[in-house]
Amino acid sequence: MIELLEGFPDDVVAIAFTGEITRKDYEMVLIPAVEKALKTHDKISIYYEIRTDFAGVDPTAAWEDFKLGMEHLSRWRRIAVVTDVEWIANSVRFFAIMMPAEMKAFPLADAPQAREWIGRK
């Protein structure tokens, strides 16, 4: 499930991943939130919080994530991925060097620092 998180600037789309993430989650929650933010901002930031009960991403959802990222590649300002899932954190560190946006991984214990970082202009 993808849940929208509140308490972030309006140029930040903040979400939490719990359980298994499906294509429907992207189509019903994340994609509309990103499109709405991009209507009023040239660049936006994305805050992903991957909770301890995260059970994985369906392959069709992973494809939706890839398409969304590529479609708006030049419009990302920052991407924060907050997780204790080590392979995800390592993937973020690897792909960060290839992204035009700033991209960082944070452990769940550092979520307050990630929230501060993602909100910077």
N, CA and C of each residue as an Amber inpcrd file, in Angstrom:
protein
   363
   0.8440000  -1.1720000   0.0000000   0.0000000   0.0000000   0.0000000
   0.8940000   1.2430000   0.0000000   0.4650000   2.2570000  -0.7180000
   1.1310000   3.5610000  -0.7090000   0.2150000   4.5360000   0.0000000
   0.7690000   5.2140000   0.9820000   0.0180000   6.1990000   1.7640000
   0.6710000   7.5590000   1.5800000  -0.1280000   8.5950000   1.2720000
   0.3900000   9.9580000   1.2130000   0.6360000  10.4600000   2.6330000
   1.7820000  11.1070000   2.8360000   2.1230000  11.6510000   4.1390000
   1.8980000  13.1580000   4.1320000   1.4790000  13.6820000   5.2740000
   1.2120000  15.1190000   5.4020000   2.3430000  15.8020000   6.1530000
   2.3160000  17.1340000   6.1360000   3.2820000  17.9100000   6.8900000
   4.5420000  18.2590000   6.1030000   4.4740000  18.1830000   4.7850000
   5.5980000  18.5000000   3.9200000   5.2510000  19.7300000   3.0830000
   6.2610000  20.4440000   2.5850000   5.9670000  21.5540000   1.6680000
   5.1800000  21.0620000   0.4550000   4.4580000  21.9730000  -0.2160000
   3.6060000  21.5340000  -1.3230000   4.3750000  21.1360000  -2.5760000
   5.7030000  21.3650000  -2.6100000   6.5070000  20.8910000  -3.7380000
   7.2070000  19.5680000  -3.4150000   6.7460000  18.9080000  -2.3450000
   7.2630000  17.5940000  -1.9580000   6.0980000  16.6010000  -1.9520000
   6.2550000  15.5240000  -2.7110000   5.3040000  14.4210000  -2.6460000
   5.9080000  13.4100000  -1.6810000   5.2260000  13.2020000  -0.5600000
   5.7370000  12.3190000   0.4960000   4.8230000  11.1150000   0.6300000
   5.4470000   9.9410000   0.5810000   4.6680000   8.7050000   0.6340000
   5.3340000   7.7000000   1.5620000   4.5130000   6.7790000   2.0670000
   5.0110000   5.6520000   2.8560000   4.6030000   4.3710000   2.1490000
   5.5360000   3.4220000   2.1160000   5.2670000   2.0920000   1.5670000
   5.0680000   1.1280000   2.7270000   3.9460000   0.4070000   2.7070000
   3.6900000  -0.6520000   3.6790000   3.1400000  -1.8600000   2.9280000
   3.4020000  -3.0360000   3.4560000   2.9140000  -4.2460000   2.7950000
   3.4920000  -4.3800000   1.4040000   2.7050000  -4.9670000   0.4870000
   3.1540000  -5.1150000  -0.8980000   2.6190000  -3.9570000  -1.7350000
   3.4820000  -3.4090000  -2.5750000   3.1230000  -2.2920000  -3.4360000
   2.6850000  -2.8500000  -4.7860000   1.5280000  -2.3810000  -5.2610000
   0.9780000  -2.8680000  -6.5240000   0.8980000  -1.7380000  -7.5520000
   0.6610000  -2.1400000  -8.7780000   0.4760000  -1.1620000  -9.8520000
  -0.6920000  -0.2230000  -9.5300000  -1.7500000  -0.7870000  -8.9550000
  -2.9190000   0.0240000  -8.5940000  -2.5320000   1.1180000  -7.5950000
  -1.6240000   0.8170000  -6.6620000  -1.1520000   1.8330000  -5.7120000
  -0.5450000   3.0170000  -6.4540000   0.2680000   2.7210000  -7.4680000
   0.8700000   3.7900000  -8.2670000  -0.1930000   4.5740000  -9.0190000
  -1.1010000   3.8580000  -9.6660000  -2.1190000   4.5070000 -10.4870000
  -3.1060000   5.3300000  -9.6710000  -3.4180000   4.8870000  -8.4550000
  -4.4300000   5.5590000  -7.6400000  -3.8580000   6.6060000  -6.6780000
  -2.5820000   6.4640000  -6.2900000  -2.0300000   7.3450000  -5.2550000
  -0.8370000   8.1480000  -5.7670000   0.2400000   7.4760000  -6.1160000
   1.4790000   8.1910000  -6.4110000   1.4230000   9.0080000  -7.6960000
   1.0110000   8.4150000  -8.7870000   0.9920000   9.1400000 -10.0550000
   0.1000000  10.3810000  -9.9920000  -1.1300000  10.3030000  -9.4700000
  -1.9370000  11.5280000  -9.3660000  -1.2960000  12.5980000  -8.4640000
  -0.6480000  12.1710000  -7.3800000  -0.0040000  13.1450000  -6.4810000
   1.1520000  13.8560000  -7.1810000   1.9380000  13.1080000  -7.9390000
   3.0610000  13.7060000  -8.6740000   2.5320000  14.6510000  -9.7480000
   1.5530000  14.2070000 -10.5120000   1.0100000  15.0580000 -11.5730000
   0.4000000  16.3380000 -11.0150000  -0.2580000  16.2410000  -9.8780000
  -0.8370000  17.4390000  -9.2520000   0.2630000  18.4140000  -8.8360000
   1.3090000  17.9260000  -8.2070000   2.4120000  18.7940000  -7.7720000
   3.1220000  19.4270000  -8.9660000   3.2760000  18.6830000 -10.0540000
   3.9720000  19.2100000 -11.2250000   3.1590000  20.2690000 -11.9680000
   1.8690000  20.3340000 -11.7180000   1.0530000  21.3810000 -12.3400000
   1.3900000  22.7630000 -11.7900000   1.8590000  22.8230000 -10.5480000
   2.1180000  24.1190000  -9.9160000   3.5860000  24.3670000  -9.5910000
   4.4660000  23.4060000  -9.8850000   5.8960000  23.5630000  -9.5890000
   6.7260000  23.0580000 -10.7620000   7.7770000  23.7980000 -11.0880000
   8.6890000  23.3570000 -12.1590000   9.4560000  22.1110000 -11.7500000
   9.8620000  22.0720000 -10.4830000  10.5900000  20.9180000  -9.9390000
   9.9470000  20.5200000  -8.6210000   9.9510000  19.2110000  -8.3660000
   9.4160000  18.7120000  -7.0980000  10.3990000  17.7140000  -6.4970000
  10.1800000  17.4380000  -5.2330000  10.9680000  16.4350000  -4.5290000
  10.0510000  15.2960000  -4.1080000  10.6590000  14.1190000  -3.9560000
   9.9110000  12.9260000  -3.5540000  10.5370000  12.3690000  -2.2820000
   9.6960000  12.0980000  -1.3050000  10.1140000  11.4970000  -0.0380000
   9.4460000  10.1350000   0.0520000  10.2640000   9.0680000  -0.0100000
   9.7760000   7.6920000   0.1320000  10.1550000   7.1980000   1.5250000
   9.1770000   6.7740000   2.2990000   9.4600000   6.1560000   3.5960000
   9.0220000   4.6940000   3.5040000   9.9890000   3.8050000   3.5300000
   9.7040000   2.3820000   3.3820000   9.6770000   1.7680000   4.7740000
   8.4890000   1.4720000   5.2430000   8.2750000   1.0470000   6.6280000
   8.7320000  -0.3870000   6.8610000   8.7980000  -0.7580000   8.1410000
   9.3260000  -2.0830000   8.5080000   8.4430000  -3.2250000   8.0300000
   7.1610000  -2.9650000   7.7710000   6.2790000  -4.0300000   7.2910000
   6.2010000  -4.0900000   5.7550000   7.1000000  -3.3860000   5.0870000
   7.1830000  -3.4270000   3.6300000   7.4480000  -4.8630000   3.1850000
   6.6520000  -5.3430000   2.2070000   6.7600000  -6.7350000   1.7740000
   7.2180000  -6.8730000   0.3260000   7.5140000  -5.7690000  -0.3350000
   8.0180000  -5.8440000  -1.6940000   7.1460000  -5.0900000  -2.6770000
   7.6360000  -5.0700000  -3.9250000   6.9690000  -4.3520000  -5.0060000
   6.6450000  -5.3360000  -6.1180000   5.3910000  -5.3650000  -6.5080000
   4.9700000  -6.1750000  -7.6430000   5.7330000  -5.6930000  -8.8830000
   6.1530000  -6.5960000  -9.7730000   6.9130000  -6.1810000 -10.9600000
   6.2160000  -5.1150000 -11.8100000   4.8950000  -5.1650000 -11.9040000
   4.1960000  -4.1410000 -12.6890000   4.2560000  -2.7850000 -11.9900000
   4.3060000  -2.7790000 -10.6730000   4.4580000  -1.5280000  -9.9350000
   5.8670000  -0.9770000 -10.1260000   6.8720000  -1.8460000 -10.1410000
   8.2480000  -1.4090000 -10.3810000   8.3570000  -0.7510000 -11.7520000
   7.6610000  -1.3030000 -12.7390000   7.6660000  -0.7190000 -14.0750000
   7.0100000   0.6660000 -14.0600000   5.9090000   0.8170000 -13.3310000
   5.2480000   2.1180000 -13.2200000   6.1840000   3.1400000 -12.5750000
   6.9380000   2.7040000 -11.5630000   7.8930000   3.5840000 -10.8990000
   8.9680000   4.0400000 -11.8830000   9.4970000   3.1060000 -12.6490000
  10.5210000   3.4340000 -13.6370000   9.9860000   4.4290000 -14.6650000
   8.7900000   4.1630000 -15.1970000   8.2020000   5.0520000 -16.2050000
   7.9670000   6.4490000 -15.6380000   7.4390000   6.5220000 -14.4250000
   7.1900000   7.8120000 -13.7870000   8.4960000   8.5790000 -13.6190000
   9.5260000   7.8910000 -13.1510000  10.8230000   8.5330000 -12.9530000
  11.4230000   9.0520000 -14.2390000  11.3670000   8.2660000 -15.2930000
  11.9500000   8.6650000 -16.5730000  11.1440000   9.7870000 -17.2370000
   9.8330000   9.7180000 -17.1290000   8.9740000  10.7240000 -17.7580000
   9.2540000  12.1250000 -17.2150000   9.5710000  12.2120000 -15.9400000
   9.7520000  13.5180000 -15.3020000  11.1860000  13.7260000 -14.8070000
  12.1360000  13.0350000 -15.3960000  13.5140000  13.0210000 -14.9100000
  14.0830000  14.4190000 -14.6790000  13.8220000  15.3400000 -15.5580000
  14.3890000  16.6910000 -15.4340000  13.6420000  17.5510000 -14.4200000
  12.5550000  17.0500000 -13.8680000  11.7430000  17.8600000 -12.9530000
  11.8740000  17.4630000 -11.4850000  12.7670000  16.5060000 -11.2000000
  13.0070000  16.1210000  -9.8060000  14.0540000  17.0570000  -9.2080000
  13.8140000  17.5430000  -8.0010000  14.7910000  18.3520000  -7.2750000
  15.6150000  17.4470000  -6.3580000  14.9120000  16.7570000  -5.4780000
  15.5570000  15.8320000  -4.5420000  14.6900000  14.5970000  -4.3910000
  15.3630000  13.4850000  -4.0670000  14.6670000  12.2390000  -3.7650000
  15.2820000  11.6820000  -2.4920000  14.4600000  11.5050000  -1.4710000
  14.9010000  10.8980000  -0.2160000  14.2290000   9.5400000  -0.0810000
  15.0280000   8.5440000   0.2250000  14.4980000   7.1980000   0.4600000
  14.8760000   6.8210000   1.8820000  13.8620000   6.6700000   2.7210000
  14.0690000   6.3890000   4.1420000  13.7090000   4.9330000   4.3750000
  14.7190000   4.1310000   4.7120000  14.4930000   2.6870000   4.8120000
  15.5820000   2.0060000   5.6240000  15.2220000   0.9020000   6.2290000
  16.1990000   0.0100000   6.8560000  16.4360000  -1.2260000   5.9970000
  15.8430000  -1.2560000   4.8150000  16.0510000  -2.3700000   3.8810000
  17.3670000  -2.0850000   3.1510000  18.3880000  -2.8490000   3.4970000
  19.7430000  -2.5430000   3.0400000  19.9000000  -2.5650000   1.5230000
  19.2780000  -3.5210000   0.8360000  19.4570000  -3.5690000  -0.6180000
  18.8390000  -2.3520000  -1.2880000  17.7730000  -1.8040000  -0.7220000
  17.1650000  -0.5990000  -1.2870000  18.0860000   0.5930000  -1.0520000
  18.6010000   0.7300000   0.1680000  19.5250000   1.8330000   0.4680000
  20.7520000   1.7670000  -0.4360000  21.2880000   0.5690000  -0.6430000
  22.4570000   0.4220000  -1.5200000  22.1160000   0.7720000  -2.9650000
  20.9320000   0.3990000  -3.4080000  20.5070000   0.7510000  -4.7690000
  20.4000000   2.2610000  -4.9400000  19.8600000   2.9280000  -3.9280000
  19.7500000   4.3900000  -3.9770000  21.1420000   5.0120000  -4.0940000
  22.0720000   4.5510000  -3.2950000  23.4380000   5.0860000  -3.3480000
  24.0620000   4.8600000  -4.7270000  23.8220000   3.6980000  -5.3130000
  24.3640000   3.3790000  -6.6310000  23.7680000   4.2950000  -7.7050000
  22.4370000   4.3950000  -7.7450000  21.7810000   5.1670000  -8.7990000
  21.9000000   6.6740000  -8.5900000  22.2160000   7.1250000  -7.3960000
  22.3250000   8.5540000  -7.1150000  23.3450000   9.2320000  -8.0190000
  24.4110000   8.5510000  -8.3550000  25.4450000   9.1740000  -9.1840000
  24.9900000   9.3710000 -10.6260000  23.9050000   8.6980000 -11.0230000
  23.3980000   8.8090000 -12.3900000  22.1900000   9.7320000 -12.5200000
  21.7080000  10.2170000 -11.4120000  20.4840000  11.0190000 -11.4120000
  20.8010000  12.5070000 -11.5140000  20.0060000  13.2510000 -12.2700000
  20.2090000  14.7040000 -12.3050000  19.7520000  15.3850000 -11.0090000
  18.9160000  14.7230000 -10.2430000  18.4490000  15.2530000  -8.9540000
  19.3540000  14.7390000  -7.8410000  19.3460000  15.4570000  -6.7150000
  20.0270000  14.9370000  -5.5300000  19.2060000  13.7630000  -5.0110000
  19.8910000  12.6990000  -4.6350000  19.2010000  11.4900000  -4.1730000
  19.9930000  10.9160000  -3.0090000  19.3060000  10.6840000  -1.8850000
  19.9790000  10.1550000  -0.7000000  19.1300000   9.0990000  -0.0150000
  19.8160000   8.1510000   0.6140000  19.1560000   7.1440000   1.4410000
  19.4070000   7.4870000   2.9060000  18.4060000   7.2810000   3.7250000
  18.4830000   7.5150000   5.1630000  17.9140000   6.2990000   5.8820000
  18.4750000   5.9220000   7.0390000  17.8190000   4.8760000   7.8340000
  16.5360000   5.4300000   8.4520000  15.6140000   4.5520000   8.8030000
  14.3480000   5.0010000   9.4000000  14.5640000   5.8560000  10.6420000
  15.5970000   5.5560000  11.4220000  15.8690000   6.3390000  12.6320000
  16.2110000   7.7940000  12.3030000  16.6450000   8.0540000  11.0770000
  17.0110000   9.4140000  10.6570000  15.9130000  10.0880000   9.8430000
  14.6840000   9.6210000   9.9660000  13.5770000  10.2240000   9.2250000
  13.4530000  11.7300000   9.4730000  13.6370000  12.2410000  10.7110000
  13.5510000  13.7020000  10.8890000  14.5970000  14.4580000  10.0620000
  15.8000000  13.9350000   9.9580000  16.8360000  14.5770000   9.1440000
  16.4800000  14.4910000   7.6580000  15.8990000  13.3720000   7.2460000
  15.4800000  13.2190000   5.8510000  14.3770000  14.2140000   5.5130000
  13.4410000  14.3980000   6.4320000  12.3560000  15.3630000   6.2160000
  12.9040000  16.7820000   6.1020000  13.8750000  17.1020000   6.9150000
  14.4910000  18.4410000   6.8550000  15.2180000  18.6040000   5.5210000
  15.9830000  17.6020000   5.1190000  16.7580000  17.6620000   3.8870000
  15.8540000  17.7950000   2.6570000  14.7750000  17.0250000   2.6090000
  13.9000000  17.0250000   1.4350000  13.1780000  18.3580000   1.2850000
  12.9650000  19.0770000   2.3790000  12.2530000  20.3510000   2.3310000
  13.1170000  21.5500000   1.9990000  14.4270000  21.3790000   1.9630000
  15.3240000  22.4960000   1.6230000  15.1380000  22.9240000   0.1790000
  15.2970000  24.1930000  -0.0460000  15.2130000  24.7400000  -1.4220000
  16.5840000  24.7970000  -2.0450000
